[in-house]
Amino acid sequence: MTTEDQRQEYRLETQLTVFLELGDEQDNDAVIVISRSLDISANGLRIITDRELVPGSILRSCVQTENIDKRFMLITEVKWLQPWQHPGEFLVGLALFESENSNIQEWKEFIAEQCQLE
């Protein structure tokens, strides 16, 4: 079964800026990686990044809309990773967690609004 076959919800093809917080376990210094979305949904997104992320990793993420008027703090899990179009570029599947310390509800409302616009 391919990743495409596993999709259970409508995805919006849109490029949003995605900031990923990668923690360093030795000295707890966080590194912020800037990536871009390929598509988004209520429960996940696919991003393109220049970092080889580890499947199963839990990351704090911030998704910023194109006109920078909205930012969503989300808790994500790296579900899968595969090489992308250029060397050192990766396509990553992120799943979203329901978390009190996130904007997951606002994110789902944003996705619903975007679906109505299409």
ROFILUM-18687 format. One record per atom (N, C-alpha, C): x, y, z; atom name; residue number from 1; residue in three letters. Coordinates in nm, 2 decimals. Example, Ala and Ser with C-alpha at 12.3 -4.5 7.8 and 13.67 -1.06 7.14 Angstrom:
<sites>
1.32, -0.57, 0.78, N, 1, ALA
1.23, -0.45, 0.78, CA, 1, ALA
1.32, -0.33, 0.78, C, 1, ALA
1.28, -0.22, 0.71, N, 2, SER
1.37, -0.11, 0.71, CA, 2, SER
1.29, 0.00, 0.79, C, 2, SER
</sites>
This chain:
<sites>
0.09, -0.12, 0.00, N, 1, MET
0.00, 0.00, 0.00, CA, 1, MET
0.09, 0.12, 0.00, C, 1, MET
0.07, 0.21, -0.09, N, 2, THR
0.15, 0.34, -0.10, CA, 2, THR
0.09, 0.44, 0.00, C, 2, THR
0.17, 0.55, 0.02, N, 3, THR
0.13, 0.66, 0.11, CA, 3, THR
0.00, 0.72, 0.05, C, 3, THR
-0.01, 0.73, -0.08, N, 4, GLU
-0.13, 0.78, -0.15, CA, 4, GLU
-0.25, 0.70, -0.11, C, 4, GLU
-0.24, 0.57, -0.10, N, 5, ASP
-0.35, 0.48, -0.07, CA, 5, ASP
-0.40, 0.49, 0.07, C, 5, ASP
-0.31, 0.54, 0.16, N, 6, GLN
-0.34, 0.54, 0.30, CA, 6, GLN
-0.42, 0.67, 0.34, C, 6, GLN
-0.43, 0.76, 0.25, N, 7, ARG
-0.50, 0.89, 0.28, CA, 7, ARG
-0.65, 0.86, 0.30, C, 7, ARG
-0.70, 0.92, 0.41, N, 8, GLN
-0.84, 0.90, 0.44, CA, 8, GLN
-0.91, 1.04, 0.44, C, 8, GLN
-0.85, 1.14, 0.40, N, 9, GLU
-0.91, 1.27, 0.41, CA, 9, GLU
-0.86, 1.36, 0.29, C, 9, GLU
-0.93, 1.46, 0.27, N, 10, TYR
-0.90, 1.55, 0.16, CA, 10, TYR
-0.78, 1.63, 0.19, C, 10, TYR
-0.69, 1.64, 0.10, N, 11, ARG
-0.56, 1.72, 0.12, CA, 11, ARG
-0.57, 1.84, 0.02, C, 11, ARG
-0.52, 1.95, 0.08, N, 12, LEU
-0.51, 2.08, 0.00, CA, 12, LEU
-0.36, 2.09, -0.05, C, 12, LEU
-0.34, 2.11, -0.17, N, 13, GLU
-0.21, 2.14, -0.22, CA, 13, GLU
-0.18, 2.28, -0.20, C, 13, GLU
-0.09, 2.31, -0.11, N, 14, THR
-0.05, 2.45, -0.08, CA, 14, THR
0.08, 2.46, -0.02, C, 14, THR
0.16, 2.56, -0.05, N, 15, GLN
0.29, 2.58, 0.00, CA, 15, GLN
0.29, 2.68, 0.11, C, 15, GLN
0.30, 2.63, 0.24, N, 16, LEU
0.31, 2.71, 0.35, CA, 16, LEU
0.45, 2.70, 0.42, C, 16, LEU
0.49, 2.79, 0.49, N, 17, THR
0.62, 2.78, 0.56, CA, 17, THR
0.60, 2.70, 0.68, C, 17, THR
0.69, 2.60, 0.71, N, 18, VAL
0.68, 2.51, 0.82, CA, 18, VAL
0.81, 2.52, 0.90, C, 18, VAL
0.81, 2.56, 1.02, N, 19, PHE
0.92, 2.56, 1.11, CA, 19, PHE
0.92, 2.44, 1.20, C, 19, PHE
1.03, 2.36, 1.20, N, 20, LEU
1.04, 2.24, 1.28, CA, 20, LEU
1.14, 2.27, 1.39, C, 20, LEU
1.11, 2.23, 1.51, N, 21, GLU
1.20, 2.25, 1.62, CA, 21, GLU
1.27, 2.11, 1.65, C, 21, GLU
1.40, 2.10, 1.62, N, 22, LEU
1.47, 1.98, 1.64, CA, 22, LEU
1.56, 2.00, 1.77, C, 22, LEU
1.53, 1.92, 1.87, N, 23, GLY
1.61, 1.93, 1.99, CA, 23, GLY
1.74, 1.85, 1.99, C, 23, GLY
1.84, 1.90, 2.06, N, 24, ASP
1.97, 1.83, 2.07, CA, 24, ASP
1.97, 1.77, 2.21, C, 24, ASP
1.97, 1.64, 2.21, N, 25, GLU
1.97, 1.57, 2.34, CA, 25, GLU
2.09, 1.60, 2.43, C, 25, GLU
2.20, 1.63, 2.38, N, 26, GLN
2.32, 1.65, 2.46, CA, 26, GLN
2.31, 1.78, 2.54, C, 26, GLN
2.28, 1.89, 2.47, N, 27, ASP
2.28, 2.02, 2.54, CA, 27, ASP
2.15, 2.09, 2.54, C, 27, ASP
2.05, 2.03, 2.49, N, 28, ASN
1.91, 2.08, 2.49, CA, 28, ASN
1.90, 2.21, 2.40, C, 28, ASN
1.99, 2.24, 2.32, N, 29, ASP
1.98, 2.35, 2.23, CA, 29, ASP
1.89, 2.31, 2.11, C, 29, ASP
1.78, 2.38, 2.09, N, 30, ALA
1.69, 2.35, 1.98, CA, 30, ALA
1.74, 2.42, 1.85, C, 30, ALA
1.73, 2.34, 1.74, N, 31, VAL
1.76, 2.39, 1.61, CA, 31, VAL
1.63, 2.41, 1.54, C, 31, VAL
1.61, 2.52, 1.47, N, 32, ILE
1.49, 2.55, 1.40, CA, 32, ILE
1.52, 2.52, 1.25, C, 32, ILE
1.44, 2.43, 1.19, N, 33, VAL
1.46, 2.40, 1.05, CA, 33, VAL
1.34, 2.46, 0.97, C, 33, VAL
1.37, 2.53, 0.86, N, 34, ILE
1.26, 2.59, 0.78, CA, 34, ILE
1.23, 2.50, 0.66, C, 34, ILE
1.11, 2.47, 0.64, N, 35, SER
1.07, 2.38, 0.53, CA, 35, SER
0.94, 2.44, 0.47, C, 35, SER
0.89, 2.37, 0.37, N, 36, ARG
0.77, 2.42, 0.31, CA, 36, ARG
0.67, 2.30, 0.29, C, 36, ARG
0.55, 2.33, 0.30, N, 37, SER
0.45, 2.22, 0.28, CA, 37, SER
0.43, 2.19, 0.13, C, 37, SER
0.40, 2.07, 0.10, N, 38, LEU
0.35, 2.03, -0.03, CA, 38, LEU
0.20, 2.02, -0.04, C, 38, LEU
0.15, 1.96, 0.07, N, 39, ASP
0.00, 1.96, 0.09, CA, 39, ASP
-0.03, 1.94, 0.24, C, 39, ASP
-0.15, 1.98, 0.27, N, 40, ILE
-0.19, 1.98, 0.41, CA, 40, ILE
-0.33, 1.92, 0.43, C, 40, ILE
-0.36, 1.87, 0.55, N, 41, SER
-0.49, 1.82, 0.58, CA, 41, SER
-0.52, 1.85, 0.73, C, 41, SER
-0.64, 1.81, 0.77, N, 42, ALA
-0.68, 1.84, 0.91, CA, 42, ALA
-0.59, 1.76, 1.01, C, 42, ALA
-0.53, 1.65, 0.97, N, 43, ASN
-0.46, 1.56, 1.06, CA, 43, ASN
-0.31, 1.54, 1.02, C, 43, ASN
-0.26, 1.61, 0.92, N, 44, GLY
-0.13, 1.59, 0.88, CA, 44, GLY
-0.09, 1.68, 0.76, C, 44, GLY
0.04, 1.67, 0.73, N, 45, LEU
0.09, 1.75, 0.62, CA, 45, LEU
0.22, 1.68, 0.56, C, 45, LEU
0.24, 1.70, 0.43, N, 46, ARG
0.36, 1.66, 0.37, CA, 46, ARG
0.45, 1.78, 0.35, C, 46, ARG
0.58, 1.77, 0.39, N, 47, ILE
0.67, 1.88, 0.38, CA, 47, ILE
0.79, 1.84, 0.30, C, 47, ILE
0.86, 1.94, 0.25, N, 48, ILE
0.99, 1.92, 0.18, CA, 48, ILE
1.09, 1.99, 0.27, C, 48, ILE
1.20, 1.92, 0.31, N, 49, THR
1.30, 1.97, 0.39, CA, 49, THR
1.44, 1.93, 0.35, C, 49, THR
1.54, 1.99, 0.40, N, 50, ASP
1.68, 1.96, 0.37, CA, 50, ASP
1.74, 1.88, 0.48, C, 50, ASP
1.66, 1.83, 0.57, N, 51, ARG
1.71, 1.75, 0.69, CA, 51, ARG
1.65, 1.61, 0.68, C, 51, ARG
1.73, 1.51, 0.71, N, 52, GLU
1.69, 1.37, 0.71, CA, 52, GLU
1.63, 1.35, 0.85, C, 52, GLU
1.50, 1.36, 0.87, N, 53, LEU
1.43, 1.34, 0.99, CA, 53, LEU
1.41, 1.19, 1.03, C, 53, LEU
1.40, 1.16, 1.15, N, 54, VAL
1.39, 1.02, 1.20, CA, 54, VAL
1.24, 0.99, 1.21, C, 54, VAL
1.19, 0.89, 1.14, N, 55, PRO
1.05, 0.85, 1.16, CA, 55, PRO
1.03, 0.81, 1.31, C, 55, PRO
0.91, 0.85, 1.36, N, 56, GLY
0.88, 0.83, 1.50, CA, 56, GLY
0.91, 0.95, 1.59, C, 56, GLY
0.99, 1.04, 1.54, N, 57, SER
1.03, 1.16, 1.61, CA, 57, SER
0.91, 1.25, 1.63, C, 57, SER
0.90, 1.31, 1.75, N, 58, ILE
0.79, 1.40, 1.79, CA, 58, ILE
0.85, 1.54, 1.79, C, 58, ILE
0.80, 1.63, 1.71, N, 59, LEU
0.85, 1.76, 1.69, CA, 59, LEU
0.75, 1.87, 1.71, C, 59, LEU
0.79, 1.98, 1.77, N, 60, ARG
0.71, 2.10, 1.78, CA, 60, ARG
0.72, 2.17, 1.65, C, 60, ARG
0.61, 2.21, 1.59, N, 61, SER
0.61, 2.27, 1.46, CA, 61, SER
0.53, 2.39, 1.46, C, 61, SER
0.57, 2.49, 1.37, N, 62, CYS
0.49, 2.61, 1.35, CA, 62, CYS
0.46, 2.62, 1.20, C, 62, CYS
0.33, 2.63, 1.16, N, 63, VAL
0.29, 2.65, 1.03, CA, 63, VAL
0.25, 2.79, 1.01, C, 63, VAL
0.30, 2.86, 0.91, N, 64, GLN
0.27, 3.00, 0.89, CA, 64, GLN
0.20, 3.01, 0.76, C, 64, GLN
0.09, 3.09, 0.75, N, 65, THR
0.01, 3.11, 0.63, CA, 65, THR
0.09, 3.20, 0.54, C, 65, THR
0.05, 3.20, 0.41, N, 66, GLU
0.12, 3.27, 0.31, CA, 66, GLU
0.12, 3.42, 0.34, C, 66, GLU
0.01, 3.48, 0.39, N, 67, ASN
0.01, 3.62, 0.41, CA, 67, ASN
0.05, 3.65, 0.56, C, 67, ASN
0.11, 3.56, 0.63, N, 68, ILE
0.17, 3.57, 0.76, CA, 68, ILE
0.07, 3.62, 0.86, C, 68, ILE
-0.06, 3.61, 0.84, N, 69, ASP
-0.15, 3.66, 0.94, CA, 69, ASP
-0.19, 3.55, 1.04, C, 69, ASP
-0.15, 3.43, 1.01, N, 70, LYS
-0.19, 3.32, 1.10, CA, 70, LYS
-0.07, 3.23, 1.12, C, 70, LYS
-0.05, 3.19, 1.24, N, 71, ARG
0.06, 3.09, 1.27, CA, 71, ARG
-0.01, 2.98, 1.36, C, 71, ARG
0.03, 2.86, 1.33, N, 72, PHE
-0.03, 2.75, 1.41, CA, 72, PHE
0.08, 2.67, 1.48, C, 72, PHE
0.08, 2.66, 1.61, N, 73, MET
0.18, 2.58, 1.68, CA, 73, MET
0.12, 2.44, 1.69, C, 73, MET
0.19, 2.34, 1.64, N, 74, LEU
0.14, 2.20, 1.63, CA, 74, LEU
0.24, 2.11, 1.68, C, 74, LEU
0.19, 2.00, 1.73, N, 75, ILE
0.28, 1.88, 1.77, CA, 75, ILE
0.27, 1.78, 1.66, C, 75, ILE
0.38, 1.74, 1.60, N, 76, THR
0.38, 1.65, 1.49, CA, 76, THR
0.47, 1.53, 1.51, C, 76, THR
0.43, 1.42, 1.44, N, 77, GLU
0.52, 1.30, 1.44, CA, 77, GLU
0.56, 1.27, 1.30, C, 77, GLU
0.69, 1.25, 1.29, N, 78, VAL
0.74, 1.21, 1.16, CA, 78, VAL
0.70, 1.07, 1.13, C, 78, VAL
0.61, 1.05, 1.03, N, 79, LYS
0.56, 0.91, 1.00, CA, 79, LYS
0.64, 0.84, 0.90, C, 79, LYS
0.70, 0.91, 0.80, N, 80, TRP
0.78, 0.85, 0.69, CA, 80, TRP
0.86, 0.96, 0.63, C, 80, TRP
0.96, 0.91, 0.56, N, 81, LEU
1.06, 1.00, 0.49, CA, 81, LEU
1.11, 0.94, 0.36, C, 81, LEU
1.12, 1.01, 0.26, N, 82, GLN
1.18, 0.96, 0.13, CA, 82, GLN
1.25, 1.07, 0.06, C, 82, GLN
1.35, 1.03, -0.02, N, 83, PRO
1.43, 1.13, -0.10, CA, 83, PRO
1.33, 1.20, -0.19, C, 83, PRO
1.36, 1.33, -0.21, N, 84, TRP
1.28, 1.41, -0.30, CA, 84, TRP
1.36, 1.44, -0.43, C, 84, TRP
1.33, 1.55, -0.49, N, 85, GLN
1.37, 1.58, -0.63, CA, 85, GLN
1.52, 1.61, -0.64, C, 85, GLN
1.58, 1.67, -0.54, N, 86, HIS
1.73, 1.70, -0.55, CA, 86, HIS
1.80, 1.63, -0.44, C, 86, HIS
1.93, 1.61, -0.46, N, 87, PRO
2.01, 1.55, -0.35, CA, 87, PRO
2.01, 1.63, -0.22, C, 87, PRO
1.99, 1.57, -0.11, N, 88, GLY
1.98, 1.63, 0.02, CA, 88, GLY
1.84, 1.69, 0.05, C, 88, GLY
1.75, 1.66, -0.04, N, 89, GLU
1.61, 1.71, -0.02, CA, 89, GLU
1.52, 1.59, 0.02, C, 89, GLU
1.43, 1.61, 0.11, N, 90, PHE
1.35, 1.49, 0.16, CA, 90, PHE
1.20, 1.53, 0.16, C, 90, PHE
1.11, 1.44, 0.12, N, 91, LEU
0.97, 1.45, 0.14, CA, 91, LEU
0.93, 1.38, 0.27, C, 91, LEU
0.86, 1.45, 0.36, N, 92, VAL
0.83, 1.39, 0.49, CA, 92, VAL
0.68, 1.40, 0.52, C, 92, VAL
0.63, 1.29, 0.57, N, 93, GLY
0.49, 1.28, 0.61, CA, 93, GLY
0.49, 1.31, 0.76, C, 93, GLY
0.41, 1.41, 0.80, N, 94, LEU
0.39, 1.45, 0.94, CA, 94, LEU
0.25, 1.43, 0.98, C, 94, LEU
0.23, 1.36, 1.09, N, 95, ALA
0.09, 1.34, 1.15, CA, 95, ALA
0.08, 1.44, 1.27, C, 95, ALA
-0.04, 1.49, 1.29, N, 96, LEU
-0.06, 1.59, 1.39, CA, 96, LEU
-0.12, 1.52, 1.51, C, 96, LEU
-0.08, 1.57, 1.63, N, 97, PHE
-0.13, 1.52, 1.76, CA, 97, PHE
-0.23, 1.62, 1.82, C, 97, PHE
-0.34, 1.56, 1.88, N, 98, GLU
-0.43, 1.64, 1.96, CA, 98, GLU
-0.35, 1.67, 2.09, C, 98, GLU
-0.33, 1.80, 2.11, N, 99, SER
-0.25, 1.84, 2.23, CA, 99, SER
-0.30, 1.97, 2.28, C, 99, SER
-0.31, 1.98, 2.42, N, 100, GLU
-0.35, 2.11, 2.48, CA, 100, GLU
-0.26, 2.22, 2.45, C, 100, GLU
-0.13, 2.20, 2.43, N, 101, ASN
-0.03, 2.30, 2.41, CA, 101, ASN
-0.01, 2.33, 2.27, C, 101, ASN
-0.12, 2.32, 2.19, N, 102, SER
-0.11, 2.34, 2.04, CA, 102, SER
-0.23, 2.41, 1.99, C, 102, SER
-0.22, 2.45, 1.87, N, 103, ASN
-0.34, 2.52, 1.80, CA, 103, ASN
-0.41, 2.42, 1.71, C, 103, ASN
-0.42, 2.29, 1.75, N, 104, ILE
-0.48, 2.19, 1.66, CA, 104, ILE
-0.63, 2.22, 1.63, C, 104, ILE
-0.70, 2.28, 1.72, N, 105, GLN
-0.84, 2.31, 1.69, CA, 105, GLN
-0.85, 2.42, 1.59, C, 105, GLN
-0.77, 2.52, 1.60, N, 106, GLU
-0.77, 2.63, 1.51, CA, 106, GLU
-0.72, 2.59, 1.37, C, 106, GLU
-0.62, 2.49, 1.37, N, 107, TRP
-0.57, 2.43, 1.25, CA, 107, TRP
-0.69, 2.36, 1.17, C, 107, TRP
-0.76, 2.28, 1.24, N, 108, LYS
-0.87, 2.21, 1.18, CA, 108, LYS
-0.98, 2.30, 1.12, C, 108, LYS
-1.00, 2.41, 1.20, N, 109, GLU
-1.10, 2.51, 1.15, CA, 109, GLU
-1.04, 2.58, 1.02, C, 109, GLU
-0.91, 2.61, 1.02, N, 110, PHE
-0.85, 2.67, 0.91, CA, 110, PHE
-0.86, 2.58, 0.78, C, 110, PHE
-0.83, 2.45, 0.80, N, 111, ILE
-0.85, 2.35, 0.69, CA, 111, ILE
-0.99, 2.35, 0.64, C, 111, ILE
-1.09, 2.35, 0.73, N, 112, ALA
-1.23, 2.35, 0.69, CA, 112, ALA
-1.26, 2.47, 0.60, C, 112, ALA
-1.21, 2.59, 0.65, N, 113, GLU
-1.23, 2.71, 0.57, CA, 113, GLU
-1.17, 2.70, 0.43, C, 113, GLU
-1.05, 2.65, 0.43, N, 114, GLN
-0.98, 2.64, 0.30, CA, 114, GLN
-1.05, 2.54, 0.20, C, 114, GLN
-1.11, 2.43, 0.26, N, 115, CYS
-1.18, 2.34, 0.18, CA, 115, CYS
-1.31, 2.40, 0.12, C, 115, CYS
-1.37, 2.49, 0.19, N, 116, GLN
-1.49, 2.56, 0.14, CA, 116, GLN
-1.45, 2.66, 0.03, C, 116, GLN
-1.33, 2.71, 0.03, N, 117, LEU
-1.29, 2.80, -0.07, CA, 117, LEU
-1.26, 2.74, -0.21, C, 117, LEU
-1.22, 2.61, -0.20, N, 118, GLU
-1.18, 2.54, -0.32, CA, 118, GLU
-1.30, 2.50, -0.41, C, 118, GLU
</sites>
